[in-house]
Amino acid sequence: MQDYMIEETAQANADKLLGYLYNAASKNYIGECVSQIAHACQCAHFAKELNHGIDVEIASLLHDIGHYCNDVSEPQMAGLGVINHEWIGARKALEMGLNLEVAILIGEHVNAKRYLAATKTGYYERLSPASKETLGFQGGKMSKAEQVAYQSHALFKKILQVRVNDEKGKVENLETVTPAHYREAIANQIRTNLKKQAIDFPKQIYFVRHAQANSQQPNAGLTEKGAKDAIDLIDLLDDIIGSPVDLILSSPFMRALKTIDPYAKAQNKLVIPDYRLREFHPCDFRNSNYANHERKSFYNSSYKLDKDSHTLFKVQQFVMSLINDVKASVLNNYIVVTHGRWLSALYKIIDKNISFNVIKNLSRPAILKLTIYQERLALEVLYSGGPCRTRTCDQRIMSPLL
C-alpha cells in the first residue's frame, strides 16, 4: 500500500470513528445526566488524568460507539441501548485499523462491570438505575468460576481501568477536550497498523455453518458428533485457508460459538459475537410444520408466519451489512460462523434462482468461501456433503438492499 493511500485511509478512518461520537452529540446517555458525547469525552479525560496510557484513553473515548455505529437495527435492552454494543464497537475499532488491545478493552467493558458488581463491595449499589437494569441483559454478576477465569485475562488491569473511567464519566457540566483532540492519536494507530498489512481486493470471508447441535435453542450446545467435528475444524480450516485470518465473527448462539472455539484457541484468535449472524426464523422453530414454512420463506423473500418472525429479505439486509463492512474494512480475511437460514439469504443474493435443495444439502458443519471483488461476488462451497458450485453476480443487482 503506497504511503499516500495509508495516510488518506488513516485520516478518513479516524474521522469515521470520531464521526460516530459527533453524530451522537444530541443523544442522551440513556438514563444518565450527561449526553453520549460528554460521557465519552469525560471517560477519556479521567483516563488521561489517571495516567492510564493512550490505549486506555482511546478505548475509554470509544467504548460506547457500538450503540450508534451500525447501519442495521440491533436488539435493544428495553430502550437502554444496544445488546452486544461492546463487541460491535470492538469489531468496528478493528475494522477501522485500531490496535487489537484497544478493541479488546472496548469489548470487555461490559464484562468488567459484571466482574466488579460481583466482587467489589458497594459497586453494584453505586450503579445508576439504568446501569443496574442493563446488567440484567448483559449476563448479571459473574459467578465465582467466571471471576477466577477473568482475573487471568492478559489485559485485566487495563480492562478495569476502562470500566472505572466509564463509571466516573457521568459528571454534569464537566469541562473536557473535544473528541478532535484524539484525532491524531487515533490516526497514528491506524497509520502504524496499515504499514504492517496491505489492504487489497479481493477480500475473503470463510463462512462456517455451525456443527450439529442438541436443539435450535440459542443456548443449546453441540452433540457428541458436533463437538468432534468442531475439533476436526482446527486442521480443516488451517488446510483450507492457509494464510492468517484477520478476524473471526460468530453468531452469539452457543452452537456457533462452540463450533469455532477449538480453532480460535488453537490459533490464539479473538472471537467477536455478532448479533447480525444469529439464527432468524420464518416462524417459531418449535412449529410442527417448520420445514414447510422455511421452504416457503426461501422462495418468497417477504414471507413470515407471524410478527415476531423474520423475512428472508430482512436477513439479506444483515448479510449486506456484513459484506459492506468487510469491503470498507482494513482487514482482508474473515471467518464468519453462522446458521443455515443466514446462508440461504446469502445464496439468494448471489443467485435468486437457486434451489432450496442446495441449502438443505449443506452439512453441519460446512465451509463456504465468499470472495469480494470490487464489482462482483463469488461464492463457492469448500467443504460439505452437498454439491460444490461457484456462483457470481454483479453487485449492482444488490443495490436495492444497500
C-alpha positions in Angstrom: 0.0 0.0 0.0 1.5 3.3 -1.0 2.3 6.0 1.6 -0.3 8.5 0.4 -3.0 5.8 0.5 -2.0 4.8 4.0 -2.3 8.5 5.0 -5.6 9.0 3.3 -7.1 5.9 4.9 -5.7 6.7 8.4 -7.2 10.2 8.3 -10.5 9.0 6.8 -11.0 6.2 9.3 -10.1 8.5 12.3 -12.8 10.9 11.1 -15.3 8.0 10.8 -14.7 6.9 14.3 -14.9 10.4 15.7 -17.9 10.9 13.5 -19.8 8.3 15.4 -19.4 10.4 18.5 -20.3 13.6 16.9 -23.4 12.0 15.4 -24.4 11.1 18.9 -23.8 14.6 20.3 -27.5 15.3 20.6 -28.4 12.0 22.1 -28.9 11.5 25.8 -26.6 9.0 27.5 -29.6 6.7 28.2 -30.7 7.0 31.8 -27.8 9.3 32.8 -27.4 13.0 33.4 -25.0 13.7 30.5 -25.0 13.3 26.8 -23.3 10.5 24.9 -20.5 12.7 23.6 -20.0 14.3 27.0 -19.8 10.8 28.6 -17.2 9.7 26.0 -15.0 12.8 26.5 -15.2 12.5 30.3 -14.2 8.9 30.2 -11.1 9.8 28.2 -10.5 12.8 30.4 -10.3 10.6 33.5 -8.1 8.0 31.7 -5.6 10.8 31.0 -5.9 12.3 34.5 -5.1 8.9 36.0 -2.2 8.2 33.6 -3.8 5.0 32.2 -2.0 5.3 28.8 -3.1 6.1 25.3 -4.7 2.8 24.6 -7.0 3.1 27.6 -7.7 6.7 26.7 -8.8 5.8 23.2 -10.8 2.8 24.4 -12.5 5.0 27.1 -13.4 7.6 24.4 -14.8 5.0 22.0 -16.2 2.3 24.4 -19.8 3.0 23.6 -19.7 3.5 19.8 -21.4 0.2 19.3 -24.6 1.9 20.4 -24.7 4.0 17.2 -22.2 2.8 14.6 -24.2 0.0 12.9 -26.2 0.5 9.7 -28.9 -2.0 10.7 -31.2 -2.2 13.7 -29.9 -4.3 16.6 -31.7 -5.9 19.5 -32.3 -3.4 22.3 -32.0 -3.6 26.1 -35.6 -2.3 26.8 -34.8 1.1 25.4 -31.5 1.4 27.3 -29.2 0.8 24.4 -28.0 -1.9 22.0 -27.4 -5.5 23.2 -23.8 -6.5 22.5 -22.8 -2.9 21.8 -19.4 -3.6 23.4 -18.4 -6.1 20.8 -20.0 -4.1 17.9 -17.7 -1.3 19.0 -14.7 -3.7 19.2 -15.3 -5.0 15.8 -15.6 -1.5 14.3 -12.4 -0.5 16.0 -10.5 -3.4 14.4 -12.1 -2.9 11.0 -11.0 0.8 11.1 -7.4 -0.2 11.9 -7.0 0.4 15.7 -4.8 -1.8 17.8 -6.2 -5.2 18.9 -5.6 -4.1 22.5 -7.9 -1.1 22.1 -10.6 -3.3 20.6 -10.4 -5.8 23.4 -10.6 -3.0 26.0 -13.8 -1.8 24.3 -15.2 -5.3 24.0 -14.6 -6.2 27.6 -16.0 -3.1 29.4 -19.4 -4.8 30.0 -17.7 -8.0 31.4 -15.7 -5.7 33.7 -19.0 -4.3 35.1 -20.2 -7.9 35.7 -16.9 -8.7 37.5 -16.9 -5.6 39.7 -20.6 -5.9 40.5 -19.8 -9.4 41.9 -16.5 -8.7 43.7 -16.3 -5.0 44.8 -18.1 -4.1 47.9 -20.7 -1.4 47.2 -20.0 -1.3 43.4 -23.4 -2.6 42.4 -25.2 -0.3 44.9 -23.5 2.7 43.3 -24.5 1.8 39.8 -27.2 4.1 38.3 -30.7 2.6 37.9 -30.1 2.4 34.1 -26.8 0.5 34.6 -28.4 -1.9 37.0 -31.1 -2.6 34.5 -28.8 -3.2 31.6 -26.7 -5.6 33.8 -29.6 -8.0 33.6 -29.4 -8.1 29.8 -25.6 -8.5 30.0 -25.4 -11.7 32.0 -25.7 -10.3 35.6 -23.0 -10.6 38.2 -20.2 -13.0 37.4 -20.1 -16.4 39.1 -17.2 -17.5 41.2 -15.8 -19.6 38.4 -16.1 -16.7 35.9 -14.4 -14.3 38.3 -11.4 -16.7 38.7 -11.1 -17.1 34.9 -11.4 -13.3 34.3 -8.6 -12.5 36.7 -6.2 -14.3 34.4 -7.0 -12.1 31.4 -3.8 -10.6 30.0 -5.4 -7.1 30.0 -7.3 -7.5 33.3 -5.8 -4.3 34.9 -6.5 -2.1 31.8 -10.0 -3.6 31.3 -10.9 -2.5 34.9 -9.3 0.9 34.2 -11.7 1.5 31.3 -14.6 0.4 33.4 -13.6 2.8 36.2 -13.5 5.6 33.7 -16.9 4.6 32.4 -18.4 4.9 35.9 -16.7 8.2 36.6 -17.6 9.9 33.3 -21.1 11.0 34.3 -20.5 14.5 35.8 -22.8 17.3 34.8 -21.1 20.4 33.2 -17.5 19.0 33.5 -15.2 20.7 31.0 -13.1 18.4 28.8 -11.3 18.4 25.5 -13.4 17.5 22.5 -13.1 14.2 20.5 -11.0 16.1 17.9 -8.2 16.2 20.5 -7.7 12.5 19.9 -7.8 12.6 16.1 -4.1 12.4 15.6 -3.5 9.7 18.2 -6.2 7.5 16.5 -4.9 8.3 13.0 -1.4 7.4 14.2 -2.5 3.9 15.4 -4.3 3.3 12.1 -1.3 4.5 10.1 1.1 2.3 12.0 -1.1 -0.8 11.6 -1.6 -0.2 7.9 2.1 -0.2 7.3 2.2 -3.7 8.6 -0.7 -5.0 6.4 -1.8 -4.1 2.9 -5.5 -3.6 2.2 -6.2 -5.4 -1.0 -9.0 -6.8 -3.2 -10.2 -9.5 -3.5 -11.2 -10.0 0.1 -12.3 -13.3 1.5 -15.0 -14.4 4.0 -14.9 -18.1 5.0 -18.4 -18.9 6.2 -18.7 -21.8 8.6 -22.1 -23.3 9.3 -22.2 -24.5 12.9 -21.7 -28.1 13.8 -24.6 -30.5 14.9 -26.4 -29.2 17.9 -28.7 -30.6 20.6 -31.5 -28.3 19.6 -32.4 -25.0 18.0 -32.5 -23.1 21.3 -30.0 -20.2 21.5 -28.2 -21.8 24.4 -28.0 -25.3 23.0 -24.6 -26.9 22.9 -23.2 -29.4 20.4 -23.9 -33.1 20.2 -21.0 -35.5 20.7 -20.6 -35.7 17.0 -20.8 -31.9 16.7 -18.1 -31.5 19.3 -15.8 -33.9 17.5 -16.4 -32.1 14.2 -15.5 -28.8 15.9 -12.1 -30.2 16.9 -11.6 -31.5 13.3 -12.2 -28.0 12.0 -8.8 -27.0 13.5 -6.9 -28.8 10.8 -9.6 -28.5 8.1 -9.7 -24.7 8.3 -6.0 -24.5 8.6 -5.6 -26.5 5.4 -8.3 -24.6 3.5 -7.4 -21.1 4.5 -3.6 -21.3 4.8 -2.8 -17.6 5.3 -3.6 -16.0 8.7 -7.2 -14.9 9.4 -7.6 -11.2 10.5 -10.9 -11.5 12.3 -13.4 -14.2 13.5 -17.0 -13.2 13.9 -19.7 -15.6 15.2 -23.4 -15.8 15.8 -23.9 -15.3 19.6 -25.8 -18.6 19.8 -23.9 -21.3 21.8 -23.8 -23.8 19.0 -21.9 -21.4 16.7 -19.5 -20.2 19.4 -18.7 -23.9 20.4 -18.1 -24.8 16.8 -15.3 -22.2 16.3 -13.9 -22.3 19.8 -11.3 -25.1 19.3 -10.0 -23.4 16.2 -9.8 -20.0 17.7 -8.0 -21.3 20.8 -5.5 -23.2 18.6 -4.8 -20.0 16.6 -4.9 -17.7 19.6 -7.6 -15.6 17.9 -10.3 -13.5 19.4 -13.9 -14.4 18.5 -16.3 -11.5 18.4 -20.0 -12.3 18.8 -22.1 -10.5 16.2 -25.9 -10.4 16.5 -26.3 -9.9 12.8 -25.2 -13.6 12.4 -27.8 -15.1 14.7 -30.5 -17.5 13.5 -33.6 -15.9 12.0 -36.7 -18.0 11.8 -39.7 -17.6 9.5 -41.9 -18.9 12.4 -41.4 -20.4 15.8 -38.9 -23.2 15.3 -41.0 -25.5 17.5 -43.8 -25.3 15.0 -44.6 -28.8 13.8 -44.7 -27.5 10.2 -41.5 -25.5 10.4 -39.8 -27.1 7.4 -42.6 -26.2 5.2 -42.6 -22.5 6.4 -38.8 -22.5 5.9 -39.2 -23.6 2.3 -41.9 -21.0 1.6 -39.8 -18.2 3.0 -36.9 -19.3 0.8 -38.9 -18.8 -2.4 -40.9 -15.8 -1.1 -38.5 -13.3 0.5 -41.4 -11.4 2.2 -42.9 -14.5 3.8 -43.2 -15.0 7.5 -45.7 -16.6 9.7 -46.2 -14.0 12.4 -45.0 -10.6 13.5 -42.1 -12.0 15.7 -40.6 -13.9 12.7 -38.2 -12.7 10.1 -38.5 -12.5 6.3 -35.6 -13.6 4.1 -35.4 -10.1 2.8 -34.7 -8.8 6.4 -31.9 -11.4 6.8 -30.5 -10.3 3.4 -30.1 -6.8 4.9 -27.9 -8.2 7.6 -25.9 -10.1 5.0 -25.3 -7.0 3.0 -24.4 -5.0 6.2 -21.7 -7.6 6.9 -20.4 -7.6 3.3 -20.3 -3.8 3.1 -18.4 -3.7 6.4 -15.8 -6.1 5.1 -15.5 -4.0 1.9 -14.8 -0.9 3.9 -12.5 -2.7 6.4 -8.7 -2.5 6.6 -8.9 -6.3 7.2 -8.7 -8.8 4.3 -9.6 -12.3 5.6 -12.5 -13.2 7.9 -14.0 -16.4 9.3 -17.8 -15.9 10.0 -19.7 -18.6 11.9 -23.5 -18.6 11.3 -26.6 -20.7 10.6 -28.4 -22.3 7.7 -31.1 -19.7 7.1 -28.5 -16.9 7.1 -26.6 -18.8 4.4 -29.8 -19.2 2.5 -30.1 -15.4 2.4 -26.5 -15.1 1.1 -27.2 -17.7 -1.6 -30.3 -15.9 -2.7 -28.3 -12.6 -3.1 -25.8 -14.4 -5.3 -28.3 -16.3 -7.4 -32.0 -15.5 -7.0 -32.9 -18.7 -8.9 -31.0 -21.1 -6.7 -32.8 -24.2 -5.5 -33.8 -24.7 -1.8 -32.2 -28.2 -2.1 -28.7 -26.7 -2.4 -29.2 -25.2 1.1 -30.7 -28.4 2.5 -27.7 -30.4 1.2 -25.2 -28.3 3.2 -23.8 -30.3 6.0 -23.2 -29.3 9.7 -20.5 -28.1 9.7 -20.0 -26.7 6.2 -17.4 -24.2 4.9 -18.1 -21.7 2.1 -15.9 -19.0 0.7 -17.2 -15.7 -0.4 -14.7 -13.7 -2.5 -15.4 -10.0 -2.6 -14.1 -8.2 -5.7 -14.6 -4.5 -6.5 -17.5 -5.2 -8.8 -18.7 -8.7 -8.1 -19.1 -11.5 -5.5 -18.1 -15.2 -5.9 -19.4 -17.9 -3.6 -18.1 -21.5 -3.5 -18.6 -24.5 -1.2 -15.3 -25.7 0.1 -16.5 -28.4 2.5 -19.9 -30.0 2.6 -21.9 -33.1 2.0 -23.7 -31.3 -0.8 -22.7 -30.2 -4.4 -19.8 -27.7 -4.8 -20.6 -24.8 -7.1 -19.3 -21.3 -7.8 -21.8 -18.5 -8.4 -21.0 -14.9 -9.3 -23.1 -11.7 -9.6 -22.6 -8.1 -10.4 -23.1 -6.1 -7.2 -25.2 -3.6 -8.9 -28.0 -6.2 -8.7 -27.9 -5.8 -4.9 -28.2 -2.0 -4.8 -31.8 -2.1 -3.6 -30.6 -3.8 -0.4 -27.9 -1.4 0.4 
